[in-house]
Amino acid sequence: MRHRSGLFLQDVGGSEVGGAGGGAPQLVIWGTDVDVNRCKERFKRFLERYIDPSVEQDEKFDGMDVDEPIYLQRLEEVLLTYFLTRLLIYLLTYFTAATD
């Protein structure tokens, strides 16, 4: 068993790594049988597929398509906002330095 931040490896058969059983090791949360990789895959699938056609009006945002996954749209919006903010900072810094 290897501990790291509450995680340890165990083989699929349920015994600790190095013990009996020849299954592939899986990363689980210490003290549980929660498979970290399975949780990551399920969360990724949720983000990629979750659609809520009954979104309330106050939850909608500009350009939102209720027939497309909500969280992917939000992530695109956040990335675009981040990119535009960084570009604006760069341009302001460049032009401020150029005029001094």
C-alpha positions as CSV (number, residue, x, y, z in Angstrom):
1,M,0.0,0.0,0.0
2,R,1.3,3.5,-0.9
3,H,-0.2,6.5,0.8
4,R,-0.3,9.9,-0.7
5,S,-2.7,12.6,0.3
6,G,-5.4,10.2,1.4
7,L,-5.0,8.0,-1.7
8,F,-3.5,4.6,-2.1
9,L,-3.2,1.9,-4.8
10,Q,-5.0,-1.4,-4.6
11,D,-5.5,-4.1,-7.1
12,V,-8.9,-4.8,-8.7
13,G,-9.3,-7.9,-6.6
14,G,-9.5,-5.8,-3.4
15,S,-6.1,-6.5,-1.8
16,E,-3.3,-4.0,-1.5
17,V,-0.6,-3.8,-4.2
18,G,1.9,-6.5,-3.7
19,G,-0.7,-8.7,-2.1
20,A,-2.5,-11.7,-3.5
21,G,-4.4,-11.1,-6.8
22,G,-3.1,-10.2,-10.2
23,G,-5.5,-7.4,-11.2
24,A,-4.4,-4.0,-12.4
25,P,-3.9,-1.5,-9.6
26,Q,-6.4,1.3,-9.2
27,L,-6.1,4.5,-7.3
28,V,-8.7,4.7,-4.5
29,I,-9.5,7.2,-1.8
30,W,-7.9,5.9,1.4
31,G,-10.4,4.1,3.7
32,T,-13.0,3.7,0.9
33,D,-13.5,1.7,-2.3
34,V,-14.0,4.9,-4.4
35,D,-12.0,4.5,-7.6
36,V,-10.5,7.9,-8.5
37,N,-10.2,7.2,-12.2
38,R,-13.8,6.1,-12.4
39,C,-14.9,9.3,-10.7
40,K,-12.8,11.4,-13.0
41,E,-14.3,9.7,-16.1
42,R,-17.9,10.1,-14.8
43,F,-17.3,13.8,-14.0
44,K,-15.8,14.4,-17.4
45,R,-18.8,12.7,-19.0
46,F,-21.1,14.8,-17.0
47,L,-19.4,18.0,-18.0
48,E,-19.4,16.9,-21.7
49,R,-23.1,15.8,-21.8
50,Y,-25.2,17.6,-19.3
51,I,-28.0,19.5,-21.0
52,D,-30.8,21.2,-19.1
53,P,-33.5,22.4,-21.5
54,S,-35.6,23.8,-18.6
55,V,-32.9,26.3,-17.5
56,E,-34.5,29.2,-15.7
57,Q,-34.3,32.6,-17.4
58,D,-32.0,34.1,-14.7
59,E,-29.5,31.2,-15.2
60,K,-29.2,31.9,-19.0
61,F,-26.3,33.8,-20.4
62,D,-25.6,35.6,-23.7
63,G,-25.2,33.1,-26.6
64,M,-26.4,30.1,-24.5
65,D,-27.8,27.2,-26.5
66,V,-30.1,25.1,-24.3
67,D,-29.6,22.2,-26.7
68,E,-25.9,22.0,-26.0
69,P,-24.0,21.0,-22.9
70,I,-24.2,23.8,-20.4
71,Y,-20.9,23.4,-18.7
72,L,-18.9,23.2,-21.9
73,Q,-20.5,26.5,-23.0
74,R,-19.6,28.1,-19.6
75,L,-16.0,26.8,-19.9
76,E,-15.7,28.3,-23.4
77,E,-17.0,31.6,-22.0
78,V,-14.5,31.6,-19.2
79,L,-11.6,30.7,-21.5
80,L,-12.6,33.4,-23.9
81,T,-12.9,36.0,-21.1
82,Y,-9.5,35.0,-19.7
83,F,-7.9,35.2,-23.2
84,L,-9.4,38.6,-23.9
85,T,-8.4,39.9,-20.5
86,R,-4.8,38.7,-21.0
87,L,-4.8,40.3,-24.5
88,L,-6.1,43.6,-23.1
89,I,-3.5,43.6,-20.4
90,Y,-0.8,42.9,-22.9
91,L,-2.0,45.6,-25.3
92,L,-2.3,48.2,-22.5
93,T,1.2,47.3,-21.2
94,Y,2.7,47.4,-24.7
95,F,1.1,50.8,-25.7
96,T,1.8,52.3,-22.3
97,A,5.5,51.4,-22.6
98,A,5.6,52.6,-26.2
99,T,4.3,56.0,-25.3
100,D,6.7,56.6,-22.4
